[in-house]
Amino acid sequence: MSIATTETPGQHGAKAHSDGGWDDTSVVPVQTRSERFTSTDPTAFPAVTGQEVDWKLTPVSTVRALIDGELDGSRYELDGRGATVEWVDMVDGRVGSAGTPEDRASANAWSATQKALAITIAGDERVALGFDRSGFGATPRAAHTVITAEPNSRGHVVLRSTGAVQLAENVEIVVKDGANLTVVSLQEWDDDAHHLASHFAQVGRDASLTHIVVSLGGGVVRVNPSVHLSGEGSSGDLLGLYFADAGQHLEQRVYLHHQAANTIGRVNYKGALQGVGARTVWVGDVLIGRDATATDSYEQNRNLVLSEGTRADSIPNLEIETGDILGAGHASATGRFDDEQLFYLQARGITEPEARRLVVIGFLAEIVQKIDDDALESYLIERIVAELGGTA
């Protein structure tokens, strides 16, 4: 005998929604990128299982210690060129001025950090700063950096990271009205390093930010820039370059939010993959808010596959909440060498290995040339050649 029941069966026999487990019917998935939950408390976030949309492309088991584990948030050794810096308490007013964590790893780093590194740029003259970080060791660490460009200042900051590391960190960037700032984040970690980073930026009225992520080293490196064009007439160039070798996982999740009117945004990430198990992930989110009239925005990602056994995930997303814009678009492409290019070069006496090097360098040079530092640009070209296994 069958017994009637008023209980509605779940999807495919499950009682919870297959995408998120919303047992409470009043809870709905986030529809807009800006509505994501934020908190500095890691326990406020649900446990990370690896099935979540923000984590399903990340090797969660490999970086579990950074997401959930205890982190050493003490000061670390820093080699700074061109400026003095200060270490401030996490209750300092500059901390939290650019953003709040959107995932558990970022919140874990935030809550564990004891002192934040504060870098301030002021004055009318262009200020060029370089900071080298190494020697973190094998202990899971937390770090926090705040970069502030005062009104009408001009600055160029390079954060270069090398050596062994297990690091979760947050980087805040505040570009005040009329300021012009370039921030380059260069990851050259050892092959077994793990690095989870969240970058938050606020760009003021008539100010501009060039944010460049270069990831060449590390076993698992995940950098998530979140840039808010919050001042009218502000602009943001979000650029990235990455080269994944065998067994490397290099991930970038980019968010550009046009909040104010007359803002200009460009997102351009390029990567190359070579070797079995080389993996890259790029997710680009652009949101043009309802008050961001006369916006001009475009994002793109390009990947060059150099060998078999690699995988490149590329997901561009665009949301528009106002019909009064100048233009917006997005694009993504992943492909192999252009045989016609190789044939053209070989027909002129260039060997195949050298031809391949020229093609790759030409492909990635567009990003390198935006760094605006001749010495660093030359060095990165040498590093790209070394990744290819050749000489300049």
C-alpha positions as CSV (number, residue, x, y, z in Angstrom):
1,M,0.0,0.0,0.0
2,S,1.3,3.5,-0.9
3,I,1.0,6.3,1.6
4,A,0.4,9.9,0.3
5,T,2.6,12.6,1.6
6,T,2.6,16.4,1.3
7,E,6.4,16.5,1.3
8,T,7.7,17.7,-2.1
9,P,10.5,15.5,-3.4
10,G,13.8,17.3,-3.9
11,Q,15.6,17.6,-7.2
12,H,16.8,14.1,-8.3
13,G,15.8,12.8,-4.9
14,A,17.8,15.4,-3.0
15,K,16.2,17.8,-0.5
16,A,18.7,20.6,-1.0
17,H,19.4,22.6,-4.1
18,S,22.1,20.9,-6.1
19,D,24.1,24.1,-6.6
20,G,24.3,25.4,-3.1
21,G,22.4,23.4,-0.5
22,W,19.8,26.1,0.3
23,D,17.4,24.2,2.6
24,D,15.9,27.6,3.5
25,T,13.7,28.6,0.6
26,S,14.2,32.3,1.5
27,V,17.8,32.0,0.5
28,V,18.6,32.6,-3.1
29,P,21.9,32.5,-5.0
30,V,23.9,35.7,-5.5
31,Q,22.7,37.3,-8.7
32,T,25.1,40.2,-8.9
33,R,28.8,40.1,-8.3
34,S,28.7,43.0,-5.9
35,E,26.3,41.2,-3.6
36,R,28.7,38.6,-2.4
37,F,29.1,38.1,1.4
38,T,32.1,39.7,3.0
39,S,33.6,39.4,6.4
40,T,37.0,39.5,8.2
41,D,35.9,36.5,10.4
42,P,36.8,33.2,8.7
43,T,34.2,31.3,10.8
44,A,31.5,33.4,9.2
45,F,32.1,31.7,5.9
46,P,30.8,28.1,5.3
47,A,33.4,25.3,5.1
48,V,35.2,25.1,1.8
49,T,34.5,21.7,0.1
50,G,35.9,22.4,-3.3
51,Q,32.4,22.3,-4.9
52,E,31.7,26.0,-4.5
53,V,31.7,28.1,-7.7
54,D,34.7,30.1,-6.3
55,W,36.8,27.1,-5.4
56,K,35.8,24.3,-7.8
57,L,38.7,25.1,-10.1
58,T,41.3,25.3,-7.3
59,P,43.2,22.3,-5.8
60,V,41.6,22.9,-2.4
61,S,43.2,19.9,-0.7
62,T,46.7,21.3,-1.5
63,V,46.0,24.7,0.1
64,R,43.8,23.5,2.9
65,A,46.2,24.8,5.5
66,L,45.9,28.3,4.2
67,I,42.1,28.2,4.1
68,D,41.4,26.7,7.5
69,G,44.7,26.3,9.3
70,E,46.5,28.3,11.9
71,L,48.7,31.0,10.3
72,D,51.7,32.9,11.6
73,G,50.8,36.5,11.2
74,S,54.0,38.1,12.6
75,R,56.3,40.5,10.7
76,Y,58.5,39.1,7.9
77,E,61.8,40.2,6.4
78,L,61.5,42.8,3.7
79,D,64.0,44.4,1.4
80,G,62.7,47.8,0.4
81,R,64.3,50.1,-2.2
82,G,63.5,53.8,-2.4
83,A,61.4,54.3,0.6
84,T,60.9,53.6,4.3
85,V,57.8,51.7,5.3
86,E,56.0,51.3,8.6
87,W,54.3,48.3,10.3
88,V,51.0,49.3,11.8
89,D,48.4,47.5,13.9
90,M,45.4,45.9,12.2
91,V,43.2,48.5,14.0
92,D,44.9,51.3,12.0
93,G,42.5,53.4,10.0
94,R,44.1,52.5,6.7
95,V,43.4,48.8,7.2
96,G,40.1,47.9,5.7
97,S,39.8,51.1,3.6
98,A,39.9,49.3,0.2
99,G,37.8,46.2,0.8
100,T,36.7,43.2,2.9
101,P,37.4,39.5,2.3
102,E,35.0,37.6,0.1
103,D,36.4,34.1,0.9
104,R,37.5,32.1,3.8
105,A,41.2,32.1,3.0
106,S,41.3,35.9,2.8
107,A,39.4,36.2,6.1
108,N,41.8,33.7,7.7
109,A,44.8,35.8,6.6
110,W,43.1,39.0,7.8
111,S,42.3,37.6,11.3
112,A,45.7,36.0,11.8
113,T,47.8,39.1,10.8
114,Q,49.4,40.9,13.7
115,K,51.0,43.8,11.8
116,A,50.2,45.3,8.4
117,L,52.8,46.8,6.1
118,A,51.8,50.3,5.2
119,I,53.3,52.1,2.1
120,T,52.3,55.7,1.5
121,I,53.0,57.7,-1.6
122,A,52.8,61.5,-1.5
123,G,54.0,64.5,-3.4
124,D,54.0,65.7,-7.0
125,E,57.2,63.9,-8.1
126,R,56.9,60.3,-9.4
127,V,57.9,57.8,-6.7
128,A,59.3,54.4,-7.7
129,L,59.4,51.8,-5.0
130,G,60.5,48.2,-5.0
131,F,60.0,45.5,-2.3
132,D,61.5,42.0,-2.3
133,R,60.0,39.3,-0.1
134,S,61.7,36.0,0.6
135,G,62.6,33.6,3.4
136,F,59.0,33.0,4.6
137,G,59.9,29.3,5.2
138,A,57.6,26.3,5.3
139,T,55.3,27.5,8.2
140,P,51.9,28.7,6.9
141,R,51.9,32.5,7.1
142,A,49.6,35.4,6.8
143,A,50.4,38.9,5.5
144,H,48.6,42.2,5.0
145,T,49.8,45.2,2.9
146,V,48.2,48.6,2.5
147,I,49.4,50.9,-0.3
148,T,48.0,54.5,-0.2
149,A,48.5,57.0,-3.0
150,E,47.7,60.4,-1.6
151,P,45.8,63.0,-3.8
152,N,47.5,64.0,-7.0
153,S,50.6,61.8,-6.3
154,R,52.3,59.6,-8.8
155,G,53.7,56.2,-7.8
156,H,55.1,52.9,-9.1
157,V,55.3,50.0,-6.7
158,V,56.8,46.6,-7.3
159,L,56.1,43.7,-4.9
160,R,58.4,40.8,-5.8
161,S,58.1,37.5,-4.0
162,T,60.6,34.6,-4.1
163,G,61.7,31.6,-2.2
164,A,59.7,28.9,-0.3
165,V,56.3,29.9,1.1
166,Q,52.9,28.8,2.4
167,L,51.2,32.2,2.3
168,A,47.7,33.7,2.5
169,E,47.6,37.4,2.2
170,N,45.6,40.6,1.5
171,V,46.8,43.6,-0.4
172,E,44.8,46.9,-0.1
173,I,45.3,49.7,-2.6
174,V,43.8,53.1,-2.2
175,V,44.3,55.6,-5.0
176,K,42.9,59.0,-3.9
177,D,41.6,61.8,-6.1
178,G,43.8,62.8,-8.9
179,A,46.5,60.2,-8.1
180,N,48.2,57.9,-10.6
181,L,49.5,54.6,-9.4
182,T,51.0,51.4,-10.8
183,V,51.3,48.3,-8.7
184,V,53.2,45.2,-10.0
185,S,52.8,42.0,-8.1
186,L,55.5,39.5,-9.2
187,Q,55.3,35.9,-8.1
188,E,58.5,33.9,-8.5
189,W,58.1,31.5,-5.7
190,D,59.9,28.1,-5.5
191,D,58.2,25.2,-7.3
192,D,56.5,23.8,-4.2
193,A,55.2,27.1,-2.9
194,H,51.5,27.8,-2.2
195,H,50.2,31.3,-2.3
196,L,46.6,32.6,-2.0
197,A,46.2,36.4,-2.4
198,S,43.3,38.8,-2.5
199,H,43.9,42.4,-3.7
200,F,41.4,45.1,-3.0
201,A,41.5,48.5,-4.7
202,Q,39.5,51.8,-4.5
203,V,40.2,54.4,-7.2
204,G,39.0,57.9,-6.5
205,R,37.8,60.8,-8.6
206,D,40.0,61.4,-11.8
207,A,42.5,58.9,-10.5
208,S,44.0,56.0,-12.3
209,L,45.4,52.6,-11.3
210,T,47.5,50.2,-13.4
211,H,47.4,46.8,-11.6
212,I,49.7,44.1,-13.1
213,V,49.9,40.5,-11.9
214,V,52.9,38.4,-13.1
215,S,52.9,34.8,-12.0
216,L,55.9,32.7,-13.1
217,G,56.8,30.5,-10.1
218,G,55.0,28.5,-7.4
219,G,53.2,25.2,-7.2
220,V,49.7,26.7,-6.6
221,V,49.4,30.5,-6.9
222,R,45.9,32.1,-6.8
223,V,45.6,35.9,-7.0
224,N,42.2,37.6,-6.9
225,P,42.3,41.4,-7.7
226,S,39.1,43.3,-6.9
227,V,39.1,46.9,-8.3
228,H,36.4,49.4,-7.7
229,L,36.3,52.6,-9.8
230,S,34.4,54.5,-7.1
231,G,35.3,58.1,-8.2
232,E,33.8,59.9,-11.2
233,G,36.3,60.0,-14.1
234,S,38.5,57.2,-12.6
235,S,40.2,54.5,-14.7
236,G,41.7,51.1,-14.2
237,D,44.0,49.0,-16.3
238,L,44.1,45.4,-14.9
239,L,46.8,43.4,-16.6
240,G,48.2,40.0,-16.1
241,L,51.0,37.7,-17.4
242,Y,51.5,34.0,-16.4
243,F,53.5,31.1,-17.6
244,A,52.6,27.6,-16.2
245,D,55.0,24.8,-16.4
246,A,54.4,21.1,-15.8
247,G,52.5,20.5,-12.5
248,Q,51.9,24.3,-11.9
249,H,48.5,25.7,-11.0
250,L,48.3,29.4,-11.7
251,E,44.9,31.1,-11.1
252,Q,43.6,34.6,-11.4
253,R,40.0,35.8,-10.5
254,V,39.6,39.4,-11.6
255,Y,36.8,41.7,-10.6
256,L,36.3,45.2,-12.0
257,H,33.4,47.2,-10.6
258,H,32.4,50.5,-12.4
259,Q,30.6,52.3,-9.6
260,A,30.9,56.0,-10.8
261,A,30.1,57.8,-14.0
262,N,32.6,58.4,-16.8
263,T,34.9,55.6,-15.8
264,I,37.2,53.6,-18.1
265,G,38.3,50.0,-17.5
266,R,40.5,47.6,-19.4
267,V,41.3,44.0,-18.3
268,N,43.9,42.1,-20.4
269,Y,45.4,38.9,-19.1
270,K,47.7,36.7,-21.2
271,G,49.2,33.3,-20.4
272,A,51.3,30.5,-21.8
273,L,51.2,26.8,-20.8
274,Q,53.9,24.2,-21.3
275,G,54.3,20.7,-19.9
276,V,52.1,17.9,-18.6
277,G,49.8,19.0,-15.9
278,A,50.3,22.7,-16.4
279,R,47.0,24.4,-15.4
280,T,45.8,28.0,-15.6
281,V,42.5,29.4,-14.4
282,W,41.2,32.9,-15.3
283,V,37.8,34.2,-14.3
284,G,37.0,37.8,-15.2
285,D,34.0,39.6,-13.7
286,V,33.1,43.1,-14.9
287,L,30.1,44.9,-13.3
288,I,28.9,48.2,-14.7
289,G,26.7,49.6,-11.9
290,R,23.5,51.5,-12.2
291,D,25.2,54.9,-11.5
292,A,28.2,54.2,-13.9
293,T,26.8,56.1,-16.8
294,A,29.1,56.8,-19.8
295,T,31.3,53.9,-18.9
296,D,33.8,52.5,-21.4
297,S,34.9,48.9,-20.5
298,Y,36.5,45.9,-22.1
299,E,38.0,42.6,-20.7
300,Q,39.9,39.8,-22.5
301,N,42.0,36.8,-21.8
302,R,44.3,35.0,-24.2
303,N,46.1,31.7,-23.6
304,L,48.8,30.1,-25.7
305,V,49.2,26.3,-25.4
306,L,52.7,25.1,-26.2
307,S,52.5,21.4,-25.5
308,E,50.1,18.5,-24.9
309,G,48.8,17.7,-21.4
310,T,47.9,21.3,-20.4
311,R,44.6,22.9,-19.4
312,A,43.5,26.5,-19.5
313,D,40.1,27.5,-18.1
314,S,39.0,31.0,-19.2
315,I,35.6,32.5,-18.1
316,P,34.8,36.1,-18.9
317,N,31.6,37.6,-17.3
318,L,30.0,41.0,-17.9
319,E,27.0,42.5,-16.0
320,I,25.5,45.9,-17.1
321,E,22.9,47.7,-14.9
322,T,22.5,50.8,-16.9
323,G,21.8,51.4,-20.6
324,D,23.7,54.7,-20.7
325,I,27.2,53.5,-21.5
326,L,29.8,54.3,-24.2
327,G,30.8,50.6,-24.7
328,A,31.4,47.3,-23.1
329,G,32.6,43.9,-24.2
330,H,34.5,40.8,-23.3
331,A,36.5,38.1,-25.1
332,S,38.4,34.9,-24.4
333,A,40.6,32.6,-26.6
334,T,42.8,29.6,-26.1
335,G,44.9,28.2,-28.9
336,R,48.1,26.6,-30.1
337,F,50.9,28.1,-32.2
338,D,49.9,29.6,-35.5
339,D,51.6,27.3,-38.0
340,E,51.6,30.1,-40.6
341,Q,53.7,32.3,-38.3
342,L,56.2,29.5,-37.7
343,F,56.4,28.8,-41.4
344,Y,56.9,32.5,-42.2
345,L,59.8,32.8,-39.7
346,Q,61.4,29.4,-40.7
347,A,61.2,30.5,-44.4
348,R,63.5,33.3,-43.5
349,G,66.2,31.1,-42.0
350,I,65.1,31.1,-38.4
351,T,65.2,27.7,-36.7
352,E,62.0,26.3,-35.3
353,P,63.0,26.6,-31.6
354,E,64.0,30.2,-32.1
355,A,60.8,30.9,-34.1
356,R,58.8,29.5,-31.2
357,R,60.6,31.7,-28.7
358,L,59.9,34.8,-30.9
359,V,56.2,34.0,-31.2
360,V,55.8,33.5,-27.4
361,I,57.8,36.6,-26.5
362,G,55.8,38.6,-29.0
363,F,52.6,37.3,-27.5
364,L,53.4,38.2,-23.9
365,A,55.4,41.4,-24.6
366,E,52.2,43.4,-24.8
367,I,51.8,43.0,-21.1
368,V,55.5,43.3,-20.2
369,Q,55.7,46.7,-22.0
370,K,53.0,48.1,-19.8
371,I,55.1,47.8,-16.6
372,D,56.9,51.1,-17.2
373,D,60.2,49.9,-15.7
374,D,63.0,49.2,-18.3
375,A,65.1,47.0,-16.0
376,L,62.1,44.9,-14.9
377,E,60.8,44.6,-18.4
378,S,64.2,43.3,-19.7
379,Y,64.4,40.9,-16.8
380,L,60.9,39.5,-17.5
381,I,61.7,38.8,-21.1
382,E,64.8,36.9,-19.9
383,R,62.6,34.9,-17.5
384,I,60.1,34.1,-20.3
385,V,63.0,32.8,-22.5
386,A,64.2,30.7,-19.6
387,E,60.7,29.2,-19.1
388,L,60.8,28.2,-22.8
389,G,64.2,26.5,-22.2
390,G,66.2,28.7,-24.4
391,T,68.5,31.7,-24.2
392,A,68.0,35.3,-25.3
